[in-house]
């Protein structure tokens, strides 16, 4: 189902935006619902950082843990049941998740509710929670500490060339260390980006053909070519309007966002996960058997060796880094 409208968009609150994966549109929509005494459902990391799970938020302060992408399958638990109870009680509910999670909720409810607002994210695929736990334990052992927080889409380097930032509480020093690893060097991200660790259904995702959400959000990859004036390096969201309810919600948040309408084709040109599944790699057939039998170090050596870039690409990246350093010096001198 082709969306009715498509937009490039970002939240004008820079702090909220920098703590989000792209343009922080989810936070704007969530605040819209909470200001109407509504309920927001989204995904947060568990206290031990070993898993992700859906949670119910009733105030703006609770949105902090819902911001940012979580690159692992989240536990649904009894969330669908809680959503139904809130809807029956007359609460305005925002449910956010992947397309299949939204469709799953709609199937569970069995009927439409005027007070339900569903937002899905364009999904590349859902990584194995078992692999994430194996990685987290490996990182704790390697660093002699306890993982206290993780940002899968840290923008410290840039929005496009993002990395993972881990907050590791050192056991011996009783202090926290912030560890940044580029997505190109992080073994977990490489296994994900190479499509080795996804659910079998992700390679033939039926949700791509029928999305039951009111509104879809995603990173606006390729924004520099479509709407360069909306690209300041801090992250821009792609917003796809699928229903009148989605349009009304989006119209409400316009006052706290920068918005530019674009064509659907331009919006998804660099984000094909909106309409097609990723290709199942041949290594997927052995990956999960190896994950059970191997240590993470062995798994990394087999499935996540760094990509070897051509000389031309290395020179281009070097020039880019030098230019970035010069710009930082100029800005600092102003």
N, C-alpha and C positions, 0 to 999 in steps of 0.2 A: 504494500500500500504506500504510494508516494505521498509524502507530507504535503500539507497545504501551503506552508510557508517555511523559509529557511533564513537564519540570521547568523551573523558574526556578533559576538557579545562578550562583554566582561564587566565584572563588578567594579564600581568606582572606588571601593574601599581597598586600598593597596595591601593592607595587612591581611585582610581576609583572602584576597586574591593570591598572595604569595604563599599562604598556607594551604591553598587548594591546588589540584592537579593542573587545571587550565585557567578558565576565566571566572571561576567561583559563582557560576549561575545557580548551582544547586543551593548554595547558602542563601542567595537572594530569594529563591522559591520557598525554601524552608522557613525563612523569616516571615514571608507573606502568610504562610499557613499558621505559624505560631502566634502571630499577632491577632489571629481570629480564634484564639484559644483552641487551636487544632493540635494534632499529634503528628510527629514526623518519625517515620521508620527508615533506618539506614543501617549501614554496616560499620562496625568498629572492631579494632583489634582486642583480643582478650587481655586480661591483666598480665599474663605471663608472656604475651607476644607470640605464643605458639599457634594461635588460630585466629580466625575472624568470625564474627557472629552478628546477626541482626539485633538491633536494640531499639527501644522506644524512647523518644525524646519529647519532653513537654515544655522546655524553655530554651532560649537562645544560647545560654551558656553550654548546654549539652551538645550543641552542634559541632563543637571543636573536634570531638572524637570521630565525627562522621565525615569530616572533610578529607580529601585526598583519596587516591585509588588504593585499593587493597588487592594485590595480585595473588589471590588464592581463593578457593571456593569457600564461601561463608556458610556457617551453620544457620539453617532457618529455624529449627526448633519448633516452638508453638506460635511463631510470629503470625502466621496466617490466621490462627484462631484468635489471637489478640486483636488483630486488625478488624476482624468481623465483629468482635464485641464492641470495639470503639465505634464502628459504623452504626451498629444497631442502637448504641447509646446516643447517636446523633452528632458525634464528633466529626469535625472536618479532618480527614486523614490524608497525609502525603506518604506514599510508599515509593521508595526509590531502590532500584536494583538493576540487575541485568534483564534483558528482554525475556529470557525464559523464566526468571523469577517473577516478573510482572504477569506474564501469561499464566504461570502456575497459580498465582494468587487469584486471578480472575476465574480460573477453572474451579478453584476451591470454593469461592464465594457463590458461584452458580447463578448470579444475577448482577445487574448493574446497580451501583449506588451513586446518587448525585453528589454525595459528600466524600467520595473517594477520588483522589487525584494521583495518577501514577506517572512516574518519571523513570525512563530507562536510560542506561548508558550504552553507547555503541561498544560492543564487546568483541574483542579479538579472540577470546577463548578463556576458559577457566582453569587455572593451574591446580595441581594436586596439593591439598592441604598437608598430606603426608610428606611430600617433598619439602614444603616450607618448614615444617617442624624439624626435619632432618637437617636442613640448612641452618636454622636458628640454633640448634644444639651444637652444631659444628662451629659456628661463629663464637658461641659462648666459650667452648672449650679452647678454641684458638686464641681468644683474647683474655682468658682467665677472668671472666665477668658474667653478668646477668643482663640479658637484653631487656631494656626498659621501655623502649619506644622505637618505632621504625617509620620512616617516610619513604615510601616506594618511589615517589616522584619528586625528589628534592630539586629545587630550582636554583640552588646556590651557584652552579656553573652557568646554566641557562635552562629555559623552558624546553627547548628542543633537544639539547644534549644533556638530558637529565640524568640523575643517578640516584642511588639508594643511600639514605643517611640513617645510620644506626646509632642509638644512644645506648652505650654499654656501661653499666655500673661495675667498676672494677672492684673485685672482692678484696684484693690485697691493699689497695690504696683508699678504699671507701670514697671514691669519687667517680663521677660520670665522664666518659669520653665520647665525643661525637666523631663517628667514623663515616666518611663519605667515600663511596665507590661508584665510579661511572658505570652506567648501564652496559657499556661495551666491555667492561672488565669484571662485572659482578657475575659469578657463575650461575646463581639462581635466575637472574634476569636473562642471561643468555639461553638457558634451557627453556625459559618461557617464550622468549622472542623467536627461538628456533622451532617452536611448536612441538617439542618433545613430550611435555608434561600435561597436556590438556585432556579433558574428559573425552571419551570416544564420540559422544554426541556433538561436540564442538566442531568436528570436522564435517558434519552434515547437519548444521543447525537449522531446524525447521522454523525457528522464530524469525529468521531473516525474511521469510515469506509473509509472515503475519505478526505484526507488533500491535499489542493491545494497550500500549501506553498512551497517555494524552500528549506527552512531550518527550523528546529524546535529546540528550545532551552528549557532547563529546569534545575532544580536542579538535580545534580547527587546524589540522595539518594543512600546509599549503597556503596559509593566510597571507603570506608575503606577496603571493602572486594574485590573489583574489581581491583582497582589501588591505593594501599595505599600510593605510592610515590607522588600521586597527591592530597593527603588529608592533608592540613596543618591547617585546622580549619577555614579558612577564606572564604570558599565557592568555590565549583567547579561546572561547568556547564556540562550538557549533551548536545551534539550537534548531531542532526540527519540530514544527508544530503539527500534531496529528489530529487534534480534535478542537472543537470550539472551547471546551473547558481548558485545554492547554493554551489556547490563544488568550483567553481571559486572564489566566494566571500570568502569562508573559507580559501582557499589557500592563498589569499591575506593577511589575518590577521595573518597568522602563525608567522610572524616575531615579533609580539607584544603579543604573547600568548604562554603558555605552553600547549602542546598537547600530548595526548596518544590515539591511536586508540584502540577501544574495540569492542566487539561483540554487536549487537543490543539487544540480549537476556540478556546479562549482564547489559547493560545500563538501561533497563526498568524494570528489575526484582523488584526493590523497588519503581518503579513509574508506577503502572498499569494504571494511568489516561491517559497514552499515547494511550491505546487501548481499555479501557472499561470505562463505565460510573459508577458513584457512585450509591449506592443503596438508593432508596427513603425511608427514615425512616417513621414509622407510625405517628410520631408527626408532619410531614410536613402537614398533612391534617388540623390541627388546628392552626399551627404556625402563618400564616398570618392573620387569624381572630383575634387571640390574640394580634398580633402586632398592629393592628388598635385600639383595645379596651383597652389594658393595658398600664401602664406607663413602662418605661424601667426597673425600679427596679422590677416590678412585672414580666416582661418578663424574666429578669435575674434569678429570684428565681425559675421560672418554667423550663427554658430551658438551663441554663448555670451554674448550681451548680458545684463546683469543683469536679474533679474526685478523688475518694478515692483509693489511691494506697495501695498495699499489704505491709506488714512489710518488706518483702524481697526487694521490689523495693525501699522503703524509705531508707533502710540501704545502698543499692547500690548507690543511689543518694548522700547520705551523704558522703560515701567514695570518690565518684567522686569529690565532692566539696572540701573535705579536700585535696585531691591530687592536685587539680587545685590551691588551695591557696599556697601549699608548692612549686609548680612549679613557681608561680609568685614571691615568696620570693627568690628562687634560681636565677631566671633570673634577678631580681632587684639587687642582690648582685654581679652579674658578671660585 
